[in-house]
Amino acid sequence: MEYLVAGLALVAAVTVLNVVLTLALVHRWRARMSGPPDAHHHSPELGIAPGDRMPGFTAITADGTTVTRDELAGRPVLIAFLSLDCEACDSSVPEFGERARRVRDAGGLVLATVVGVDAAESELVARLVDLVDHVVPEFLDSPVGALFGVRFYPGFAYYDPDGIATATSIGLQGLGETAQPLVP
């Protein structure tokens, strides 16, 4: 009986240690993903750099349709990479919405990805649906963001009609005027 109690105590201690380490790892991961060291410069840190070609991807949007790189080809594209765990992502929506309107008015397309456990049912996705052409809710493994190489949120990339990144940024400030085409 003494061995059983000692064994159960050991299992409980290992379980508690596992939970503590997992929570610490998640906390570190969220802190790293929600804010860059310096949000005001171009972003090799984003994982997308000017001159990079848009990777091939297929994603399911919030309304259940499929969007691919080929469907975006031939038009300028603004892409936002957002996370539910990122305060800056939420606060960037009004300015992002204005940029999205300009891109759409100039004949471009706008795609937003939202990463989070309940992204599909989130308020952030609901706010974006009327602002952009496609909203892609993603689970924590963020397959679309991973294809693009995104490392920080909020991340933004502007692609020309040939699918080449012309401006990338962590936060909207770094996009400059490149991603704000003027309506003729």
N, C-alpha and C positions, 0 to 999 in steps of 0.2 A: 504494500500500500504506500509506503514511503517513496518508493521509486516512481510510482504513478503520479503522486503529488509533485515530486521534483521534476518529472518529465513535463507535466502540464505547466508548471511555472516557467520552465525553460522555453517551451513553445510560446507561451504568452509573452515572455520578454522578447523573443525574436520577432514575434508579430508586431509588437509595439515599436521596436526599432525599425522594422521594415516600413511601417506607416510613417514614422517621423522622417526617415530618409526620403521616401517617396514625396511627401509634402514639401520637403526642402528642395528637391529636384524640380518639382512643378513650379514652385515659387521662383526659382532661379530662371527656369525656362520662360515663364511669363514675363519676368522683368527684362530678360534679354530681347524677347520678341516685341515688347510694347514700346521700346524706346531706344533709339540709337545714341551713341556717345555724342554726336553732333548732328542735329537734324537740319542744319542749314547748308549743307554742301551736296554736290553731286554724289551719287551713291554707288560706288563699287560695293559698299556695304549692303545695299539693297539686294544685290545678287543679279541685277540687270544693269547693264551699262549701255550708254549710247553706242550705236553700231551693232548691238546684238540683234540677231534675227529672232522673231517671235517663234517659240517652239510650237510644234504640232500638239494639239490637245483636243480632247472631246470632254464636254462637261454637261451635266444636267442642271438646268436653271430652276429657279424657285417655282416657276409655273409648270415645270415638268417637261419642257422642251429641251432639245439638245442643241448645243452651240459648239462649233469647231473653229479652228484657225482658218480653214478655208472659207467659212461664211463671213469672216471679218476681212478677208483679203480684198484689196483694191480700193479701200477707203481708209482714211486716218482713223486710228483707234486709241482711245484713252482707257487705260485699265487701272482700276483701284484694287489694292490688296488690303483688306480690312480684317480686324479681329474683334470678337465680342469682348475680349479681355483687355482692350486697349482704349483708354480714355481719349487719347488723341484721335483715334479713329472716329469715335462718336462726334467729337467736336469739329472734325473736318468736314462733316456732311454738308453744311450750308455752302461753304466755299467750293467743295467738290461738285455740288449740284449746279452752281453757277458755271463752272468750267464745263461740266457735262452738257449743259444747255448750249453753250457756245460751240462745242465740238459737234453736237447733233445738228444745230442750225446751219453749220458749214458743210453738212453732208457726211460727217463722220459717225462712228459708232462708239458706244461707251459700254464697258463691261465692268462689273464689280464682283469681287469674290469676298465672301464673309466666312471667316473661320471660327468655329466654336461648336461645342457639343450640341446645342439646340439652335444652330444658325438658321435653319429653315423656318422656324417659328419665331424668330427674334424680332424685336422692334426695329433693329438696325436694317434688316432685310426689308421689312415693311416700309421703312422710310425711303429706301433706295429704289423700290419697284417703279415709282413714277418718274424718277430722275434719270434712269439709265435704260439702255436697250436690253441688257441681260444682267441678272443677278444670279450668281452661282453660290449657294450655301455649301460650305465644306466642313467636314468633320476635322478633328485636330490634326490628322495626317496631311491635310490640305494638298491633295494630289495636283491640282492646277498650280497652286503657288509653288509647290516643289518642282514642277516642270520648268517654271520660269526662274527658279532659284531664289525666290524671295526669302529674305532672312529677317526683315523688320517690318513692323506695321506702324502707322499706315504707310504703305508703299504705293507709288504711282509711276506708271510708264506710259509714254506717248509714242505710238508707232506711226510711221508714214504709210502711204498706201501699198508700198512694197513689203511691209512687215518688218521694217528696220526701226529699232528704237532710236528716237531722236532726242528724247529727254527722259530722264528717270530721276526719282527723288524719294527720299523718306520725308514725308510731309509734302504739302503742296507748294511750299515756297520755292523749292529747287527746280520746279518745272519751268519757271519763268514764262515768257510769252510764247514759247514754242508750242505749248499745248493749249493755246488760246487762239485758235484761228478766228480771223475776223469775218463776219458775215458780209458778203458783197452787197 
